[in-house]
Amino acid sequence: LGHLTSQEIATMGDEKKDAVEIEEVKEKEETAPQKEEAKPAAAAEPAAAAATDAKKEDTEQQKQEAAKKKEEELAAAAKKKEEEAKKREEEKAAALKKKEEEKAEAARKAEEARQEAIRKAEEERARELAELQSLREDVAGSYSVEGEALAKLSSGVVGIAEPVMAHCAERLETLQAAQMRLIELLAKEDRKVMTLPHMAEVAQALAHVPVYSQKLYDMRKDMDALTNRVKGMRKRAAKLYTKKQQEDNTAAQRRQKEHLAQQAAIGEEQPPAGAPQL
């Protein structure tokens, strides 16, 4: 009946109106307890929602605390790693510094050793120079030569060598002039030869000389190879001939032995002369 409009109800008769009113009253009476029961449930819904919200807030707070704790742990781990890295860097720097100090100490010692070696070498050199100077002074004092005698000696040596050297110089100039004339003559002859009419053919023929020389060289090699082969064949033929003769001699001796053996056998079978025949 709830779907009937007010206009439809007005058009109904009186009986129908009364019936409809009675039905509406019954429906109201039936739905009243359900509404009363729904009121506590509706009142309990905000409390449940509040409890759920509180639980969510607690869960969210726990999540935030866990995230904060995790961040603190990560920060502590990062700080620890940073301290370890810093410690390693410090150890590395200390080791590098120590190595550089050792290297500098080794370089200093090497430089000191080099300076000491230089000093000793200089002292040895100075000592040798002093000994050499002393030896020179001793020699100069022992073998002193007068200036006049030295001048006479040098003039005498020059007087002996000067004529010979002058003669050698003249001969050398003559030889050089002859060489220049020979060079000019050869150049002229070369120009004459190069300007001959058939020089191209001569040059072409001369160009074939290496080829012919190579052919002759190859032929000589072939002839040498043939000669060696002929020698080898002769040696082989001589060996074969010797072997053949030995075989023939052996065969002749064997035949001769067989023939003698046959004759001996025949002689044994024949009776002697004058013996009675059976």
Secondary structure, DSSP 4 states (H G I P E B T S, - for coil): -TT--HHHHHHS-HHHHHHHHHHHHHHHHHHHHHHHHHHHHHHHHHHHHHHHHHHHHHHHHHHHHHHHHHHHHHHHHHHHHHHHHHHHHHHHHHHHHHHHHHHHHHHHHHHHHHHHHHHHHHHHHHHHHHHHHHHHHHHHHHS---HHHHHHHHHHHHHHHHHHHHHHHHHHHHHHHHHHHHHHHHHHHHHHHHT-TTHHHHHHHHHHHHHHHHHHHHHHHHHHHHHHHHHHHHHHHHHHHHHHHHHHHHHHHHHHHHHHHHHHHHHHHSPPTTPPP-
